[in-house]
């Protein structure tokens, strides 16, 4: 039996965003990632943690509540068996990104990437939680 897995994390400070994105881009040691496979990771929207921070700062409104969420980190994956023995099912991640676009709007997705250098492939996305309020 396979399961879809969705985890969200509210990033409330620029330090939280920097810590998360430095892991995503392997800008710090990531023991659970195979460095030989890291070049296979797919990036959409940014190529570094600094680029994401710059985009978030530019797109956020001037005033953000003191307890406001600056960015939402999504981790989207599935049971390891779903991907088989090393076979990647990239359609799964394309569908996941389409869901993110419908939920948040294309303009609010700062980054989405597929990480293929860990045991189970997964997508990481950073989304601005902008609404009319």
Wavefront OBJ file of the C-alpha trace (Angstrom):
o trace
v 0.000 0.000 0.000
v 1.330 3.426 -0.951
v 0.601 6.724 0.739
v 0.894 10.331 -0.380
v 2.850 12.409 2.146
v 2.401 16.156 2.628
v 4.178 18.142 5.335
v 3.930 21.877 5.817
v 6.067 24.161 7.929
v 5.313 27.789 8.726
v 8.484 29.853 8.343
v 8.008 32.988 10.451
v 11.483 34.537 10.279
v 14.062 35.116 7.580
v 16.393 32.932 9.675
v 13.893 30.053 9.376
v 13.781 30.544 5.606
v 17.575 30.693 5.332
v 18.025 27.516 7.394
v 15.475 25.579 5.366
v 16.684 26.756 1.974
v 20.369 26.165 2.771
v 19.401 22.522 3.343
v 17.351 22.442 0.123
v 20.259 23.747 -1.968
v 22.858 21.671 -0.093
v 24.698 24.834 0.935
v 25.387 23.161 4.258
v 26.324 19.583 5.040
v 23.368 17.274 4.452
v 24.277 13.855 5.791
v 21.213 12.075 4.391
v 21.941 13.238 0.817
v 24.234 11.459 -1.617
v 26.552 14.161 -3.030
v 27.074 12.128 -6.212
v 23.337 12.386 -6.936
v 22.884 16.038 -5.915
v 23.478 17.309 -9.492
v 20.330 15.373 -10.503
v 18.115 17.542 -8.250
v 15.677 19.677 -10.249
v 15.155 23.364 -9.404
v 12.333 25.651 -10.535
v 12.278 29.325 -9.560
v 15.629 29.709 -7.805
v 19.105 28.212 -7.627
v 20.237 29.362 -4.170
v 18.954 30.221 -0.714
v 19.961 33.856 -1.250
v 17.795 34.026 -4.374
v 14.775 32.762 -2.439
v 15.345 35.250 0.405
v 15.590 38.095 -2.104
v 12.347 37.047 -3.823
v 10.466 36.707 -0.523
v 11.612 40.148 0.668
v 10.637 41.709 -2.649
v 7.177 40.117 -2.820
v 6.067 40.467 0.800
v 3.833 43.433 1.624
v 5.431 46.326 3.519
v 3.610 45.397 6.707
v 3.548 41.847 7.996
v 1.907 41.007 11.326
v 4.408 40.349 14.103
v 3.171 36.748 14.314
v 2.715 36.462 10.549
v 4.003 33.643 8.390
v 6.552 34.847 5.834
v 6.679 31.645 3.828
v 5.259 28.121 3.855
v 7.580 25.216 3.190
v 5.916 22.195 1.593
v 7.455 18.744 1.497
v 5.585 16.439 -0.880
v 6.490 12.806 -1.358
v 5.027 9.297 -1.212
v 5.788 5.926 0.293
v 9.242 4.719 -0.821
v 7.681 1.734 -2.620
v 5.722 4.099 -4.869
v 8.955 5.166 -6.550
v 10.245 1.616 -6.996
v 13.884 0.637 -7.000
v 15.421 3.915 -8.104
v 12.711 4.622 -10.720
v 11.464 8.194 -10.412
v 7.824 9.044 -11.009
v 8.119 12.713 -11.938
v 4.455 12.915 -13.011
v 3.547 12.670 -9.329
v 5.506 15.864 -8.641
v 4.080 17.661 -11.690
v 0.590 16.940 -10.335
v 1.657 18.121 -6.886
v 2.919 21.404 -8.330
v -0.348 21.893 -10.219
v -2.167 21.460 -6.896
v 0.063 24.116 -5.307
v -0.697 26.515 -8.186
v -4.445 25.989 -7.754
v -4.201 26.470 -3.984
v -1.848 29.476 -3.857
v -1.516 30.895 -7.386
v 1.549 30.666 -9.613
v 2.751 34.127 -8.513
v 3.040 32.962 -4.883
v 5.191 29.899 -5.557
v 8.717 31.153 -5.023
v 10.410 27.815 -5.627
v 9.651 24.162 -6.247
v 12.278 21.512 -6.608
v 12.593 17.761 -6.761
v 15.312 16.195 -4.668
v 16.633 12.953 -6.068
v 19.738 12.667 -3.886
v 18.018 11.205 -0.823
v 16.598 7.721 -0.262
v 13.049 8.712 -1.248
v 12.479 11.357 -3.947
v 10.538 14.369 -2.731
v 9.458 17.845 -3.722
v 10.199 20.931 -1.667
v 8.274 24.122 -2.384
v 8.357 27.586 -0.822
v 5.119 29.530 -1.074
v 4.118 33.029 0.017
v 0.862 32.843 1.993
v -0.555 36.021 0.450
v -4.298 36.664 0.558
v -6.547 39.695 0.217
v -6.507 40.339 3.987
l 1 2 3 4 5 6 7 8 9 10 11 12 13 14 15 16 17 18 19 20 21 22 23 24 25 26 27 28 29 30 31 32 33 34 35 36 37 38 39 40 41 42 43 44 45 46 47 48 49 50 51 52 53 54 55 56 57 58 59 60 61 62 63 64 65 66 67 68 69 70 71 72 73 74 75 76 77 78 79 80 81 82 83 84 85 86 87 88 89 90 91 92 93 94 95 96 97 98 99 100 101 102 103 104 105 106 107 108 109 110 111 112 113 114 115 116 117 118 119 120 121 122 123 124 125 126 127 128 129 130 131 132 133
